[in-house]
Each structure stands twice: as structure tokens, then as C-alpha cells.
Amino acid sequence: NSGKEKETTTAKRADLLRFSFDLDENRLAPSGNKEIFIAVIGPDGNAISKGATFTTREAGEKTYTEKVDVMYEQGKRKPVSFDWKQDGTNYQTGDYKIQIYHNGFKIGEGTKTLKKGGLFS
């Protein structure tokens, strides 16, 4: 292993999952530190979490995977990225659903798919 990162969509080759998104520009939101909560739901339908929760405006308490502090500048788009490494076990194949929250509201969502490896993967 040369130590270089290489992107993969194969579950058994994945060492970590990298989630990247942009906070869109907002002329009303003041500049400053923003707490962004990211909930990742694994292919088995369970939240990937260390047990911590936050409060949403619609569904009450929700388990989250990661809390990211972002320094936001009013009226500017802000790229955000974080890595999540699973403890000791291989990643499951299937769809990982990502939900992004700020101030208790869902502000974005997406899906990342990991496939089962083939003969040469």
C-alpha cells in the first residue's frame, strides 16, 4: 500500500466513507459557527451512531452519526467534508442514506452505494 487514497464503490475495499456537500449561499443566515448534524442510515436500515442524539423540528429525538462545526460566511457557498471510519468490521453492501440537519431542520440528503466486490476487486 503506497498510502495514497483511492476511490472505490466496493464494500470490502472501503476503509472509510467520505461525505461531501455544500452549504448553499444564504443572504439571511448570519456568519459564524454552525453545528451541522449528519445522520447516516446503513443498508440494514439502522442509524450508524455512537448513541448520541439531537432534536429535530419534525421527528423529535434523532440519532446522528457525526456533528460537524462549520464556519459559515454570510452569502457564500461553503464546501463541507468529513470522513467516517467504521470500527474494525467491513462495510455492508447497499445504499447508505445521508441526512443533513441544521437547527433541527433537514437541509439536505443523499445516497452513497457500496457494491459487492467482483472476482478481481
NORMO-V753366 format. One record per pair of residues at least 4 apart in sequence whose C-alpha atoms are under 8 Angstrom apart, sorted by the first residue. I is the first residue (numbers start at 1). J is the second residue. If there is no record, write none. Layout:
BEGIN
I|J + I|J
END
This chain:
BEGIN
8|13 + 8|14 + 9|14 + 9|113 + 9|114 + 9|115 + 10|14 + 10|93 + 10|114 + 10|115 + 10|116 + 10|117 + 10|121 + 11|90 + 11|91 + 11|92 + 11|93 + 11|114 + 11|115 + 11|116 + 11|117 + 12|90 + 12|91 + 12|116 + 12|117 + 13|117 + 13|121 + 14|90 + 14|91 + 15|85 + 15|86 + 16|83 + 16|84 + 16|85 + 16|86 + 17|83 + 17|84 + 17|85 + 18|81 + 18|82 + 18|83 + 18|84 + 19|81 + 19|82 + 19|83 + 19|84 + 20|79 + 20|80 + 20|81 + 20|82 + 21|79 + 21|80 + 21|81 + 22|77 + 22|78 + 22|79 + 22|80 + 23|77 + 23|78 + 23|79 + 23|80 + 24|76 + 24|77 + 24|78 + 25|74 + 25|75 + 25|76 + 25|77 + 25|78 + 26|74 + 26|75 + 26|76 + 26|77 + 27|74 + 27|75 + 28|74 + 28|75 + 29|74 + 29|75 + 30|73 + 30|74 + 31|71 + 31|72 + 31|73 + 31|74 + 32|71 + 32|72 + 32|73 + 33|69 + 33|70 + 33|71 + 33|72 + 34|69 + 34|70 + 34|71 + 34|72 + 34|102 + 35|67 + 35|68 + 35|69 + 35|70 + 35|102 + 35|103 + 36|67 + 36|68 + 36|69 + 36|70 + 36|100 + 36|101 + 36|102 + 37|54 + 37|64 + 37|65 + 37|66 + 37|67 + 37|68 + 37|100 + 37|101 + 37|102 + 38|64 + 38|65 + 38|66 + 38|67 + 38|68 + 38|98 + 38|99 + 38|100 + 38|101 + 39|47 + 39|48 + 39|49 + 39|63 + 39|64 + 39|65 + 39|66 + 39|98 + 39|99 + 39|100 + 40|47 + 40|48 + 40|49 + 40|64 + 40|65 + 40|96 + 40|97 + 40|98 + 40|99 + 41|45 + 41|46 + 41|47 + 41|48 + 41|96 + 41|97 + 41|98 + 42|46 + 42|47 + 42|48 + 42|92 + 42|94 + 42|95 + 42|96 + 42|97 + 43|92 + 43|93 + 43|94 + 43|95 + 43|96 + 43|97 + 47|63 + 47|64 + 47|65 + 48|64 + 48|65 + 49|63 + 49|64 + 49|65 + 49|66 + 50|65 + 51|63 + 51|64 + 52|63 + 52|64 + 52|65 + 53|61 + 53|62 + 53|63 + 53|64 + 54|61 + 54|62 + 54|63 + 54|64 + 54|104 + 55|59 + 55|60 + 55|61 + 55|62 + 55|104 + 56|60 + 56|61 + 56|62 + 56|101 + 56|103 + 56|104 + 56|105 + 57|104 + 57|105 + 58|104 + 58|105 + 68|82 + 70|80 + 72|76 + 72|78 + 73|78 + 86|90 + 86|91 + 92|114 + 93|113 + 93|114 + 93|115 + 93|116 + 94|113 + 94|114 + 94|115 + 95|111 + 95|112 + 95|113 + 95|114 + 96|111 + 96|112 + 96|113 + 96|114 + 97|109 + 97|110 + 97|111 + 97|112 + 98|109 + 98|110 + 98|111 + 98|112 + 99|106 + 99|107 + 99|108 + 99|109 + 99|110 + 100|106 + 100|107 + 100|108 + 100|109 + 101|105 + 101|106 + 101|107 + 101|108 + 102|106 + 102|107 + 117|121
END
